[in-house]
């Protein structure tokens, strides 16, 4: 399983390098701004990575035990929140209920309800999940997730710096790299080496 996770890491990093070289060539050699436009190729790749991350974290929910199970569920919901943030669901040709749940008030309400439910559940065994959360952050999945988060923050810096040529491209490519690390975190969460030693004293998911 560990070899499988390492292979996934190298494959993802290789694909990211290929996408970076291709997109940089298109943007800086041919001024193809459509590459990083709204709902363009880079955003589509981001949505794919987030969808895969959400699914892989949900697989971990099915196979892990508490407290890792709840942490993986939180990560899956977090990936979903990034997905609806990156994708303009209201512009897609989908059913109006999907648009309602994926954008605006509907999106905010469902996400708030999901995160609140998870936090309330964890609150009944706060000491356990606090220790488990610290263990998670020190583990391979946690470190990968934090690296992804730092890259997303770095991307937001380029978003606001209009003095840089094609600043939006740098934002999107750095965010894509960040979401690749989120997917690596999801893969690592399914590894047999990922075990949290803290055990809940009560309650089951």
C-alpha positions in Angstrom: 0.0 0.0 0.0 2.8 2.4 0.8 4.4 1.7 -2.6 1.1 2.5 -4.2 0.9 5.8 -2.4 4.5 6.6 -3.5 3.7 5.7 -7.1 0.6 8.0 -7.0 2.8 10.8 -5.7 5.3 10.5 -8.5 2.5 10.2 -11.1 0.7 13.3 -9.8 3.9 15.3 -9.7 4.8 14.2 -13.2 1.4 15.1 -14.5 1.6 18.5 -12.8 5.0 19.2 -14.4 3.6 18.3 -17.8 0.5 20.5 -17.4 2.7 23.4 -16.1 5.1 23.2 -19.1 2.2 23.0 -21.5 0.1 25.8 -20.0 3.1 28.1 -19.5 4.1 27.6 -23.2 0.5 28.5 -24.3 0.2 31.5 -22.0 3.7 33.1 -22.4 4.4 32.2 -26.0 1.0 32.5 -27.5 -0.8 34.8 -25.0 -3.5 32.2 -24.7 -5.4 33.6 -21.7 -8.2 31.1 -22.1 -6.0 28.6 -20.4 -6.6 30.3 -17.0 -10.0 31.8 -17.7 -13.1 31.1 -15.6 -14.2 27.5 -16.2 -11.1 27.1 -18.4 -8.7 24.0 -18.6 -6.9 24.8 -15.4 -10.1 25.3 -13.4 -11.5 22.1 -15.0 -8.4 20.2 -13.8 -8.8 21.7 -10.4 -12.4 20.4 -10.2 -11.3 17.0 -11.3 -8.6 16.8 -8.6 -11.1 18.0 -6.0 -13.7 15.4 -7.1 -11.1 12.6 -6.9 -10.0 13.9 -3.5 -13.5 13.9 -2.1 -14.2 10.4 -3.3 -10.9 9.0 -2.0 -11.4 10.6 1.4 -14.9 9.0 1.5 -13.3 5.7 0.8 -11.1 6.3 3.8 -14.3 7.0 5.8 -15.6 3.6 4.9 -12.4 1.7 5.9 -10.9 3.8 8.7 -11.9 3.6 12.4 -12.7 6.4 14.7 -11.3 9.0 15.2 -9.7 8.9 11.7 -13.0 8.3 10.2 -14.5 11.6 11.3 -11.4 13.5 10.3 -11.5 12.0 6.8 -15.2 12.9 6.6 -14.3 16.5 7.5 -11.6 16.5 4.7 -14.2 15.1 2.2 -16.6 17.9 3.0 -13.7 20.4 2.8 -12.9 19.1 -0.7 -16.5 19.5 -1.7 -16.5 23.1 -0.4 -13.5 23.8 -2.6 -15.2 22.2 -5.5 -18.3 24.3 -5.4 -16.1 27.3 -4.9 -14.0 26.7 -8.0 -16.8 25.6 -10.2 -19.6 28.1 -11.2 -22.4 25.6 -10.8 -25.0 28.3 -11.6 -23.6 28.6 -15.1 -23.8 24.9 -15.9 -26.6 23.3 -17.8 -27.9 21.3 -14.9 -31.1 20.9 -13.0 -32.1 24.0 -11.0 -32.0 22.0 -7.7 -28.3 21.2 -8.4 -27.7 24.9 -9.1 -29.4 25.7 -5.8 -27.4 23.3 -3.8 -24.1 24.1 -5.5 -24.3 27.9 -5.4 -25.4 30.9 -3.4 -27.6 30.4 -0.3 -28.1 26.7 -0.9 -24.4 26.0 -1.1 -23.7 28.0 2.0 -26.5 26.4 4.0 -25.6 22.8 3.1 -21.9 23.4 3.8 -22.6 25.1 7.1 -24.9 22.3 8.1 -22.3 19.6 7.2 -19.5 21.3 9.0 -21.6 22.1 12.0 -22.8 18.5 12.3 -19.2 17.2 12.2 -18.0 19.7 14.8 -20.9 19.0 17.1 -20.3 15.3 16.9 -16.6 15.8 17.7 -17.6 18.2 20.5 -19.1 15.3 22.5 -15.6 13.8 22.7 -13.6 17.0 22.4 -10.5 15.7 24.2 -10.2 12.7 21.9 -10.7 14.5 18.7 -8.4 17.3 19.7 -5.6 14.9 20.3 -6.5 13.0 17.1 -6.5 16.2 15.1 -2.9 17.0 16.3 -1.8 13.5 15.4 -3.4 13.9 12.0 -1.5 17.2 11.3 1.8 15.5 12.1 1.0 12.5 9.9 1.7 12.2 6.1 -2.0 13.0 5.1 -2.0 16.0 7.5 1.3 17.4 6.3 0.2 17.0 2.6 -3.1 18.7 3.4 -1.3 21.6 5.1 1.1 22.0 2.2 -1.9 22.2 -0.1 -3.5 24.8 2.1 -0.3 26.9 2.1 -0.2 26.8 -1.7 -3.8 28.0 -1.9 -2.9 30.9 0.3 0.1 31.6 -2.0 -2.2 31.5 -5.0 -4.5 34.1 -3.5 -1.5 36.5 -3.2 -1.0 36.4 -7.0 -4.8 36.9 -7.5 -4.5 40.4 -5.9 -1.2 41.4 -7.5 -2.2 42.8 -10.9 1.3 44.3 -11.5 2.5 40.8 -12.4 2.0 39.7 -16.0 -0.6 37.0 -16.3 -1.0 37.0 -12.5 -4.2 35.0 -12.8 -2.2 32.2 -14.4 0.2 32.0 -11.5 -2.8 31.9 -9.2 -4.5 29.0 -11.0 -1.4 26.9 -11.5 -0.3 27.3 -7.9 -3.9 26.4 -6.8 -3.7 23.3 -9.1 -0.5 22.3 -7.4 -2.2 22.8 -4.0 -5.1 20.6 -4.9 -2.7 17.9 -6.1 -1.3 17.9 -2.6 -4.9 17.6 -1.3 -5.3 14.5 -3.4 -2.0 13.1 -2.2 -3.3 13.6 1.4 -6.4 11.6 0.5 -4.3 8.8 -1.0 -2.2 8.7 2.2 -5.3 8.6 4.4 -6.1 5.3 2.7 -2.7 3.9 3.5 -2.3 1.2 6.1 0.5 3.2 7.7 -2.1 5.9 8.6 -3.3 5.0 12.0 -4.3 7.4 14.8 -3.5 5.9 18.2 -6.2 8.0 20.0 -9.4 6.0 20.6 -12.8 7.7 21.3 -14.2 6.8 24.7 -17.8 7.0 23.5 -19.9 7.4 20.5 -19.6 6.0 17.0 -20.0 7.5 13.6 
